[in-house]
């Protein structure tokens, strides 16, 4: 599902990624760990097409990403990649249901189809009674589940998560972790998670450790 070959990324004179190569199979859940500044989030941003590598190749679901124009890349990102962040980035003026629907409407899918799937996803998240609630009316754990549903609305090839439980208490953290594994098992979802949570990292299908811009052997 993902193939990364010899990825380099520099910011000025600082080389953050120094030749990363890895493959992620369809339906695999992998964790990426490492000290702050090791390059984890930079790698995730490149996997998510939010940043371009200076060198190397990236293939996602059979598409050579670095060959896409900016317009094609934006379309590809909306269609193929779902994002979950530590801070939920929900739009405060919209309800939970509307927040989940937005990426589907941006993709010009029929509104009725998008709303139906959004309702099904929120029900799967245990939020069927919270559809009309705005983010400020939801707990942190509920907001994160809404953001996961939003990430899934376009049935992405890849789900990328950056410290998805880092802002949650232990109960909600454990629920979010279980949810990721359920999505892998039930939907065959390919998931890449950057985390400092050693428990989550150790239970992933694979744990990849980044040290000083390289995958530790």
C-alpha positions as CSV (number, residue, x, y, z in Angstrom):
1,X,0.0,0.0,0.0
2,X,2.9,2.4,0.8
3,X,6.4,2.2,-0.6
4,X,9.0,4.7,0.5
5,X,12.5,4.6,-1.2
6,X,15.5,6.6,0.0
7,X,13.6,9.7,1.2
8,X,15.6,12.7,2.2
9,X,14.3,16.0,3.6
10,X,16.2,19.1,4.5
11,X,15.2,22.3,6.1
12,X,18.0,24.7,5.2
13,X,21.3,23.2,6.2
14,X,19.6,20.7,8.5
15,X,18.9,17.2,7.0
16,X,16.0,15.8,9.0
17,X,15.5,12.6,7.0
18,X,18.7,10.9,5.7
19,X,17.5,8.1,3.4
20,X,14.3,6.5,4.7
21,X,13.1,3.3,3.0
22,X,10.1,1.2,4.1
23,X,7.0,-0.6,2.9
24,X,3.6,-0.9,4.5
25,X,1.2,-3.7,3.4
26,X,-2.5,-3.3,2.9
27,X,-4.4,-3.8,6.2
28,X,-1.2,-3.4,8.3
29,X,-1.1,-1.2,11.4
30,X,2.4,0.2,12.0
31,X,3.7,2.5,14.7
32,X,6.5,5.0,14.2
33,X,8.4,6.0,17.4
34,X,11.5,8.0,18.3
35,X,12.8,10.9,20.3
36,X,11.6,14.4,19.6
37,X,13.4,15.8,16.6
38,X,14.2,12.4,15.1
39,X,12.1,13.0,12.0
40,X,8.8,11.1,12.8
41,X,6.4,13.9,12.0
42,X,8.4,15.0,9.0
43,X,8.1,11.4,7.6
44,X,4.4,11.3,8.3
45,X,3.9,14.7,6.6
46,X,5.6,13.3,3.5
47,X,3.6,10.1,3.6
48,X,0.5,12.3,3.8
49,X,1.6,14.4,0.8
50,X,1.6,17.5,3.0
51,X,5.3,18.0,2.4
52,X,7.4,16.9,-0.6
53,X,10.7,15.0,-0.1
54,X,13.9,16.5,-1.5
55,X,15.0,13.1,-2.8
56,X,13.5,9.7,-3.1
57,X,10.2,8.2,-4.3
58,X,6.9,7.6,-2.6
59,X,4.2,5.2,-4.0
60,X,0.8,5.0,-2.3
61,X,-1.9,2.6,-3.6
62,X,0.0,2.2,-6.9
63,X,0.5,6.0,-7.5
64,X,3.9,7.7,-7.7
65,X,3.1,10.6,-5.6
66,X,6.1,12.8,-6.4
67,X,5.1,12.9,-10.0
68,X,1.7,14.5,-9.4
69,X,1.0,18.2,-9.9
70,X,-0.2,20.3,-7.0
71,X,-3.8,20.1,-8.2
72,X,-3.7,16.4,-8.7
73,X,-1.9,16.0,-5.4
74,X,-4.7,17.8,-3.5
75,X,-7.3,15.6,-5.2
76,X,-5.3,12.5,-4.4
77,X,-4.9,13.5,-0.8
78,X,-8.6,14.1,-0.3
79,X,-9.5,10.8,-1.9
80,X,-6.8,8.4,-0.7
81,X,-5.5,9.7,2.7
82,X,-7.3,10.2,6.0
83,X,-5.6,12.3,8.7
84,X,-6.0,12.2,12.5
85,X,-4.1,14.7,14.6
86,X,-3.5,15.1,18.3
87,X,-5.7,18.2,18.3
88,X,-8.9,17.5,16.6
89,X,-9.1,20.5,14.2
90,X,-12.9,20.2,14.1
91,X,-14.7,23.3,12.8
92,X,-16.5,24.8,15.8
93,X,-19.5,26.2,14.0
94,X,-20.5,22.8,12.5
95,X,-22.1,19.8,14.1
96,X,-20.4,16.5,14.5
97,X,-22.3,15.2,11.5
98,X,-21.4,18.2,9.4
99,X,-17.7,18.0,10.3
100,X,-17.5,14.4,9.2
101,X,-19.3,15.1,5.9
102,X,-17.0,18.0,4.8
103,X,-14.3,16.0,3.1
104,X,-16.9,14.0,1.2
105,X,-18.6,17.1,0.0
106,X,-15.2,18.6,-1.1
107,X,-14.8,15.4,-3.1
108,X,-18.1,16.2,-4.9
109,X,-19.8,13.0,-3.8
110,X,-23.6,13.1,-3.6
111,X,-24.7,14.7,-0.4
112,X,-27.2,12.0,0.4
113,X,-24.5,9.3,0.1
114,X,-22.1,11.3,2.2
115,X,-24.6,11.9,4.9
116,X,-25.6,8.3,5.1
117,X,-22.1,7.1,5.5
118,X,-21.2,9.8,8.0
119,X,-24.2,8.7,10.1
120,X,-23.0,5.1,9.9
121,X,-19.4,6.0,10.9
122,X,-20.6,8.1,13.9
123,X,-22.8,5.2,15.0
124,X,-19.8,2.9,14.7
125,X,-18.0,5.4,17.0
126,X,-20.7,5.2,19.5
127,X,-21.8,8.8,18.8
128,X,-25.3,8.3,17.2
129,X,-26.8,10.4,20.0
130,X,-24.3,13.3,19.4
131,X,-24.8,14.0,15.7
132,X,-26.1,17.5,16.1
133,X,-23.7,18.5,18.9
134,X,-21.0,21.0,18.1
135,X,-17.3,20.3,19.1
136,X,-17.6,22.5,22.3
137,X,-20.4,20.2,23.5
138,X,-18.3,17.1,23.1
139,X,-15.7,15.6,25.4
140,X,-12.1,15.3,24.2
141,X,-12.5,11.6,23.5
142,X,-15.8,12.2,21.6
143,X,-14.1,14.9,19.5
144,X,-11.3,12.6,18.6
145,X,-13.8,9.9,17.5
146,X,-15.5,12.5,15.3
147,X,-12.1,13.4,13.7
148,X,-11.5,9.6,13.0
149,X,-14.9,9.3,11.4
150,X,-14.1,12.4,9.3
151,X,-10.8,10.8,8.3
152,X,-12.6,7.7,7.1
153,X,-15.5,9.4,5.2
154,X,-13.9,9.0,1.8
155,X,-12.8,5.4,2.4
156,X,-9.1,6.3,2.2
157,X,-6.4,3.9,1.2
158,X,-4.3,5.0,4.1
159,X,-5.1,6.4,7.6
160,X,-2.3,8.5,9.1
161,X,-2.4,9.5,12.8
162,X,0.0,11.9,14.6
163,X,-0.1,11.4,18.4
164,X,-3.8,10.6,18.2
165,X,-4.2,9.9,21.9
166,X,-1.6,12.3,23.2
167,X,-4.2,14.8,24.5
168,X,-6.5,12.3,26.2
169,X,-6.9,10.7,29.6
170,X,-6.1,7.0,30.1
171,X,-9.7,5.7,29.6
172,X,-10.2,7.7,26.3
173,X,-6.7,6.8,25.2
174,X,-7.3,3.1,25.6
175,X,-10.7,3.4,23.7
176,X,-9.0,5.3,20.8
177,X,-6.3,2.6,20.6
178,X,-8.8,-0.2,20.5
179,X,-10.7,1.7,17.8
180,X,-7.7,1.7,15.5
181,X,-7.2,-2.0,15.8
182,X,-10.9,-2.6,15.2
183,X,-10.7,-0.5,12.0
184,X,-7.8,-2.6,10.9
185,X,-9.7,-5.8,11.6
186,X,-13.2,-4.8,10.3
187,X,-12.3,-2.6,7.4
188,X,-8.8,-3.9,6.4
189,X,-7.7,-0.3,7.0
190,X,-4.0,0.5,6.5
191,X,-2.9,2.6,9.4
192,X,0.3,4.5,10.2
193,X,0.6,6.0,13.7
194,X,3.3,8.3,15.1
195,X,3.2,7.9,18.9
196,X,5.1,8.3,22.1
197,X,2.8,5.7,23.7
198,X,5.0,2.6,24.2
199,X,1.9,0.4,24.9
200,X,0.3,1.4,21.5
201,X,3.6,1.1,19.7
202,X,4.4,-2.4,21.1
203,X,1.0,-3.8,20.1
204,X,1.1,-2.6,16.5
205,X,1.8,-5.1,13.7
206,X,5.2,-3.5,13.4
207,X,7.1,-0.8,15.3
208,X,9.5,1.4,13.3
209,X,12.0,3.4,15.3
210,X,13.4,6.6,13.8
211,X,16.8,7.7,15.1
212,X,18.6,10.8,13.8
213,X,16.7,10.7,10.5
214,X,17.2,7.0,9.8
215,X,15.3,3.8,10.6
216,X,17.1,2.1,13.5
217,X,18.2,-1.4,12.7
